[in-house]
Amino acid sequence: MQGLQPVRGTRDILPENMRRFRQVVETARELCERYGYLEMATPIFEFTEVFARPLGETSDVVSKEMYSFTDRGGESLTLRPEATAAVARAFLSEGLMHELPLKFFCHGPMFRYDRPQKGRWRQFHQINVELLGAAQPLGDVEIIALGGHILEALGVRPRTALELNSLGDAESRRAYRDVLIAYFSDHRDKLSEESQERLTRNPLRILDSKNEGDKRVAAGAPPLSEYLNQASVDFFAAVRAGLDTLGIGYALNPKLVRGLDYYSHTIFEFTTEDLGAQATVMGGGRYDGLIELLGGPATPGVGWAAGIERLSMLMASTPPASRPFVVVPIGAQAEAKALAVTHALRQAGLRVELGFSGNVKKRMKRADKLGARAAVLMGEDELAQNAATVRDLESGKQELIPLDALSERLAQFR
């Protein structure tokens, strides 16, 4: 029955994988706060124009990948395909223009209709950081350093490489666009149909094509670095100097591009060879033109996004689940008291399990299955002394503990 399966490109995240997800998010949240990036959230769906305007009506995301629908009020809405445009919309609609600079961290599900494969889902999850209002190269350096710090904390930085490029400012990009159109026009018959369509509309995207024929043609294209004006050269040099100061290694990748007009200057990706075709685990850049494109004042911005699925796949191991304590009542008379003791221990901050049925043997077998650290046994003798027997499930040692000291004693097992 079709309805009993998850929709293609989606999946259930069961507890073990959820621990990996939580580790990514909590690590990112803690480090972002250390750098001054505060958590915020945007709605999962927005008016379609929030994404269509900056991404471009003819872009692949808008024309092929967005989940858009008309609601009952006749409005065109879209499930969030990425977070940056949504954060920019929040910046404008919440009237934050006078609070710059702003540092945001967010995470959550994104939606794109794409061919599912390893590390790529139609509902996927990202962490994002956005820095608004900082036009200086130092902002780019901080954003990249934060991303690298998170990868280090997750233990995946050695499996990634940082790639950098500069798109230059608007003046540099306009000059390079004309050069690219002239070059690719001379090789039009060797380009894929998709790249031929991009030729006059978005020639930079041809440099990023995965088509083998396009790659051969693009390999001979003039490099963007030759068309950067002095201001762009100086900006990129300052970013690289900052990374050098911090000891952050990188490689220049002249083929690294962003096809959207609001991007400028620094773009970067942390890539890996361990996830097959899905090489990018974190990518971002400077988007000084985005806020203005959405109708706001000219506002510099820089940020990145990272796939939680891909990061969790790179993690060497699953974070262990916390080990519970198990309360085991012995006899019907102890059931009610065990319920009260379990509740009190939970309120004291301990993870405690109370089986709903079964004899002592079955309950202890379940304790082993749960990986319990200790068992709290309560029978007639314990009830008479207003105490419980605490059994260390690693050493097998037992001790009688008064109930009013039970939570303090169990806390010592941590």
Steps between C-alpha positions, in 0.01 A plus 500: 500500500657830386377695803702279736832607349673837539475722193792455259787723606391511865585274788433437865778601736512233769668546841858402406509735201316762704787501749735583212266776384477641849878491538540708181239756603608530863868528406419770246275686743761503778781620273281756325411653834872513582550708183196717573256340253159470663237245408191597304249319282291580194178331386531179300298660220507852360336695222648361179652834399732490804694226322405559135622859493857447630549153350364602161192367322717310250736342756487124551382542858201714404410334170560136593553444872274719716194356670249776429124494544200728509331513839128533562530875501649499150853590613800333338712348777824302489658255741837643597770381252776692682530724803691810396219666305261427787739661750531801271121527485484485881763775519273725292158407636613516864652845448854409604678744270609723790650217707796412277722310514287193564619144550253215458513122535209283388427140413213297363353313205526617139313361200611446140363270235820332392620150414556327835848357551754452777506814713225671297133485596190687392448596861843572641630695796752781530678716748552860384695799623445849362691821572318815387646848495872420488660613174858433609707192403524419870135391483585240235792376709286464812225314315748253351681456832171425674413238240838336536472506879166316486647237267792455739270461800303232313822317416451531123737786411789264402267341243427831330689756293428874480474643148490875431433728208412864443215617279613860538267796527215583262729687262739205474217255445347704221835511319553127543146417391562666163825304461330170585213558257749569221709193585213253537326640189804389300450146637122495509466182293709310758282603796212302645150621432471621858822703475392646168190630676721648774737665254349849498290466813755366749834410341676459835294187565662330200827497694326286763337257255532127573466412129828354370482692171436825688794426729735465204386831355507677837856382563618744234294796619690814608537507879291745697808608696629682191196728496487605865545873555744622764237537771397136453861380496569686825184364667586140418859549607378626839278193543787266416733689735247460781473127442879474493517684832263242653689208347199391294620319189320536170534437127402744228239361261445730201206284386306557821210732410157618606253566222293755691558869440485601864818307585831688499859473617576191713335166437614179668421135558615233740504185287563131561585195293317268738140555388517411133353759267375717787838661567390825667421481872505875568486785252447872502624840404435871495157614379513878516220541245233278655321741735481763228361245255217433747416872510702603803795737541844397375625274780812285495465138600705183520414152623495128438279193512595144593302180450426325828454166323841526335675611818341220700608248235860620535505466878712205607250366753157554645501690831404251771158522656493598865474197727182487708426374846231235531255478789393141569208448739486157662142404578170678456541704818811671361342607167340821630810603694721427197285729288543785751876440531543493120314830467712662772826381342397636160417834655849495652643489146575130463405277207294223656303210352216318676376186330125477462478127569695180549673313779839595639688281250325657200551851633871440559533354150346819361744705713788320327346569159472871586863511611393613846774619735333389821178342621288625789329201662206549731339214690332448834826523697595827330153647550516420872824701526385781264800415284597332172772258396727649236676240287799610293442317171869513410654366822195319640548668840189593696431749777195610694431873452236707686242637257574860598865447391426295190529772236830621645642147499389427140648829381842367606481236224522768230 
